[in-house]
Amino acid sequence: MTPPRRTRTAAALCTAAALLLTGCGGPHPDPRALPGTDSSESLDGLLNSYSLALPDCRTTDLRFGGRSKEWGKELLLTFRAPERCVSTYLTDHDVTDTDLRAWPHEGRTVLNGKTQPPDSPPFSTDDLDRFGLTPDPAKKNRTSGSFLTTSHARFKVFIVPGSPNPTIYLRSTYNGEKES
């Protein structure tokens, strides 16, 4: 006997809702994805949406997150690479040695008219949590907001020294798209 139409419709709706919820809330298929990254986002898709490529050297501990196509487009990217490779990668994206500042900062820093303490975090608390990053003021960290892609996207960069390779953290601050 075939169930009544109302029962079939209700069952179909429940199944669709369950698939939607598990698709959005389940683990990301790429183990390199940072917490909170939608399962439909891929590293290649995010990089392409910002006209960004990984450096031309071996990277380790690569992690990524963000959104590529919707309002709130963002990219978070972190990896370890040899110092020389990191330097070349930064230079290729318009970050010069003079653009890199020590963190914690020396002297007074003013952001949006407010004086910031020298050790104010390089990223928001949410981004630090997603990266799993607790900046250590005792290290000779460096930071810059001058990292640019060919599509004019801008990133904040935070570099943590390490042996044998430093870790670079990138967080988009402007997606390069002109407002219409």
Secondary structure as GFF3:
##gff-version 3
##sequence-region A 1 180
A	DSSP	alpha_helix	5	25	.	.	.	ID=ss1
A	DSSP	alpha_helix	43	49	.	.	.	ID=ss2
A	DSSP	beta_strand	60	67	.	.	.	ID=ss3
A	DSSP	beta_strand	74	80	.	.	.	ID=ss4
A	DSSP	alpha_helix	83	92	.	.	.	ID=ss5
A	DSSP	beta_strand	101	103	.	.	.	ID=ss6
A	DSSP	beta_strand	109	111	.	.	.	ID=ss7
A	DSSP	beta_strand	114	116	.	.	.	ID=ss8
A	DSSP	alpha_helix	125	131	.	.	.	ID=ss9
A	DSSP	beta_strand	141	148	.	.	.	ID=ss10
A	DSSP	beta_strand	154	160	.	.	.	ID=ss11
A	DSSP	beta_strand	167	174	.	.	.	ID=ss12
###
